[in-house]
C-alpha cells in the first residue's frame, strides 16, 4: 500500500513539473513572438532595463494570460 501511494505521488509530482515547464516555455515563446512580430518598434528588454513600468506590466499580463489559457487547456 505504501509503495503504490509513493509511486502515484511521484508520478503526479513529475507530471505537474512537466506541465509547469511546458507552461513556462510556451509563455516565453508567446512573449518573444509578441515582442518580435507585433511590437517591432518597442524593444521590451531595453525598456525593462530603463525601468519602464508600463512595459513590465504589459509583459507580465501576457504571461498571466498565457498561463490561464494553458491551465484551462490542461484541465480539459
N, C-alpha and C positions, 0 to 999 in steps of 0.2 A: 504494500500500500504506500509506503513512504517513497519508494523509488519511482512509482508511477506519478506521484504528486510532484516530485522533484523534476522528473523528465518533462511533465506538462508545463511546469513553471519556467524551466529553462527554454523550452520551445516558445512559449509566449513572450518571454523576455527577448529572445533572438528575433522573433517576428516584429515586435514593437521597435526594436533597434533598427531593423531593416526599413520599416515604414518611416521612421524618423529621418534616417539618412536619405531615403528617396525623396521625402518632402523637402529637405534642405537643398538637395541637388536641383530639384525642379524649381524651387523658389529662386535660387541663384541664377539658373538659366533664364527664367522669366524676367528677372531684373536686368540681366545683361542684354536680352533681346529688346526689352523696352528702352534701355539706355542707348543701344546702337541703332535701332530701327525707328523708333517713334520720337526720341528726343535727340536728334542729330546735333542740335545747336547747344545742348546743355550737357556738360560733362559732369556726371553725378559724383564721381570720385574727386574731381577737382573742387567742386562746390562743397563737398563734405569736408575737405581739408581746409577750406576757407571758413568753415563754421556756419554754413547756410542751413538754418533750422528748417526752412520750408522744404528743401530737398531731402533732408533727413526724414522728415515726417512723411513725405511722398514715398520714399524708398521703403520705409518701414510699413506703410499702409499696403503697398504692393505685396510685400512678403506676407503680411497677415491675410490678405485676400487669397493669395495662392495657397496658404496653409489651410484656410477654411474650405476651399474648393477640394483640395486633396483629402482632407478629413471626411468630408461628405461623400466623396467618391469611394473611399476605402470602407465606409460603413455600409455601403450598398444601398 
